Every structure is written in C-alpha cells, then in structure tokens.
Amino acid sequence: MSAYAAAIRRPPRTLTEVEQALLLKVTGEHREGFRDHVILAVALGTGLREHEISALDVGDVLHDDGRVRRRVALRVFKRATDDPAPQEVFLPDSVWYKLGKFVAWKKGRGESLEPGAPLFVSRRGERIATRTLRHLFRVWQQRAGFDRLFSFHSLRHSSLTNAYRSTRDIRLVQRLARHKSVDTTTVYAAPSDEDILRAVRDLPC
C-alpha cells in the first residue's frame, strides 16, 4: 500500500436517510419492538456509544418529579484521560418525546422506575448487555430488508454525519461527538454514503 493510500482515512460507514427512516418505521410498527425502537432512536439522536446506552439509568433521563430531562449527564463514557471532563448529551425533541412514552411503557410493564434502575432491560429484567444491542440491531436490519448490514457503531457515525450535513459546523459536531480533538471529528466532513447516493441519482445514463 502506498504512503498516500495509507494516510487516507476511510469515511465512516453510515446509514442513508432512507435506511434510518425504514429502521425506525419497522421497529415502531411492532408492539414488542418499542424498547428497540427507543434504543435506536436514542443512538441516532444522540450519537451515544453502545456501552453508554447500556449504562443509562432511569435517574439519568428523569428528573425527581418524573419529567424527562432535556440534557443527560453521562456517568459512563469513553475516557481519554484518567480525569476526564464531565460529559453530557442533549436530547432532540423526537427522542425526548419517545423517552416520555417509553417511561410510561416501562411503568405499565411493572419495570422499576427507581433512579438507580437500568433504563433499558433485557427480557430477563436485567440491564441490557452491549451484545444484545448488537444482536437486536442486526435482527431489525434484516427485518427491514437492508442490502447490507451495519455495526451498532454505525448509528453513532450516522448521527454525527447527520449533524454535520445539517450544520456544516465541524466544531459543533466535535462537541456533539465529545471528541477531545477536532482532528478526530473531521472524518464526518468526508462525503457520506448519503452524499454519494444523492450524487449518483443525477448522473446521466
């Protein structure tokens, strides 16, 4: 491999807007898929990593009076130093609304809403594992009829790429990504799968 080729950073794999919409549509149509629908909405809306989603507690997203928070302070996150700065994410309106519905859904199922209880639980009532997140994402991709399958981390890539495409502000995306260096964030400024799809649609043939 040439030095030039080795120096080129591959753009992250991302879901197109159609794939994102289809994934949320398919999960939202199934009663038993509501938990998974909310998980995927959180991943796409916040760019949280799988271990950060798994670690969320009820108290992280709910105020003491039961209202859903607009910003979530993370207790568990990827650490670049031994003494990292506090990290938090802002919830888009759609995710904020869905979490409110999800809390009511949990209550109806008899799941604990104590502050220290896990937000997302398995069928056994235990904190959902990261391997379960990866499995459910694969299952729903297959049900949605995806031509290719993505890793769970592609949801984070898709979220941050969406933010850059919407704002064209790399510093803003750096904050959303919670990257220490903007150099790490610049990968999201590369043409995405969605950008390529839009370009080829208009090619003469």
TAGI-V891344 format. One record per pair of residues at least 12 apart in sequence whose C-alpha atoms are under 8 Angstrom apart, sorted by the first residue. I is the first residue (numbers start at 1). J is the second residue. Records with the same first field share a line. If there is no record, write none. Layout:
I->J + J
//
This chain:
9->187
10->187
11->187 + 188 + 190 + 191 + 192
12->154 + 157 + 187 + 188 + 192
13->150 + 154 + 157 + 158 + 192 + 193
14->154 + 155 + 157 + 158 + 161 + 192 + 193 + 194
15->150 + 154 + 155 + 158 + 193 + 194
16->158 + 193 + 194
17->194
19->146
22->144
23->140 + 141 + 144
24->37 + 40 + 41
26->140 + 143 + 144
27->140
34->102
35->102 + 120
36->136
38->95 + 98 + 99 + 102
39->53 + 120
40->137 + 155
41->95
42->95
43->155 + 156 + 159
44->155 + 156 + 158 + 159
45->91 + 92 + 95 + 159
46->89 + 90 + 91 + 92 + 156 + 159 + 176
47->155 + 156 + 157 + 158 + 159 + 160 + 176 + 177
48->156
49->77 + 153 + 156
50->130 + 133 + 152 + 153
51->76 + 77 + 130
52->74 + 76 + 77
54->120 + 127 + 128 + 129 + 130
55->75 + 76 + 118 + 127
56->74 + 118 + 119 + 120
57->115 + 116 + 117 + 118 + 119 + 120
58->113 + 114 + 115 + 116 + 117 + 118 + 119
59->114 + 115 + 116 + 117
60->72 + 73 + 74 + 115
62->115
67->100
68->96 + 99 + 100
69->91 + 96
70->90 + 91 + 92 + 96
71->88 + 89 + 90 + 91
72->88 + 89 + 90 + 91
73->86 + 87 + 88 + 89
74->86 + 87 + 88 + 89
75->87
80->180
87->178
89->176
111->125
133->152
134->151 + 152
137->152
138->150 + 151
157->188
160->173 + 176 + 177 + 188
161->188 + 189 + 192
164->188 + 189
165->189
168->189
170->182 + 185 + 186 + 189
173->185
//
